Amino acid sequence: MTRPAPAPESRDRPYFVVGQWTGGGDVDIWHVEEAPADPGELSDLCEQHTVDAEDAFGSVEVVYAASPEAAAEQARREASETSERIHRELTRP
């Protein structure tokens, strides 16, 4: 299970982004929902979403953003950056 990242210093709110990484940095996002601000509630609900997502071969990420749309875009950006980093690491001489 991915642990939620610490909240940034801005006014962004936590969001659950549920979906499936389809490869090459692409993400098929199924659901975006504002997460609770309370760390205990956030952790409990994240665990519940993770169990449900794993049953469908998906995953849950917690991202901090100003809106659901911005959260989805942040998740896509993070997936792309991760994919690029993995590619660089695998192709290093």
Residue pairs with C-beta under 8 A, 6 or more apart in sequence:
1 46
1 47
1 50
2 50
2 59
2 60
2 61
2 62
4 14
4 35
4 39
4 42
4 43
4 46
4 62
5 62
5 63
5 64
7 14
7 64
8 64
10 64
11 66
12 64
12 65
12 66
12 70
13 34
13 35
13 37
13 64
13 65
13 66
14 34
14 35
14 36
14 37
14 42
14 62
14 63
14 64
15 32
15 33
15 34
15 35
15 62
15 63
15 64
15 65
15 68
15 71
16 31
16 32
16 33
16 34
16 35
16 45
16 46
16 49
16 60
16 61
16 62
17 29
17 31
17 32
17 60
17 61
17 62
17 63
17 71
17 72
17 74
17 75
18 29
18 30
18 31
18 32
18 33
18 49
18 52
18 53
18 58
18 59
18 60
19 27
19 28
19 29
19 30
19 31
19 53
19 58
19 59
19 75
20 27
20 28
20 30
20 56
20 57
20 58
20 59
21 27
21 59
21 79
22 28
23 83
24 83
25 76
25 79
25 80
25 81
25 82
25 83
25 84
26 76
26 79
27 75
27 76
27 79
29 72
29 75
29 76
30 53
30 56
30 58
32 68
32 69
32 71
32 72
33 68
34 68
35 42
35 45
35 46
35 62
36 42
36 45
42 62
46 60
46 62
49 60
50 59
50 60
53 59
53 60
61 75
61 78
63 71
63 74
63 75
63 78
64 71
64 74
65 71
65 73
65 74
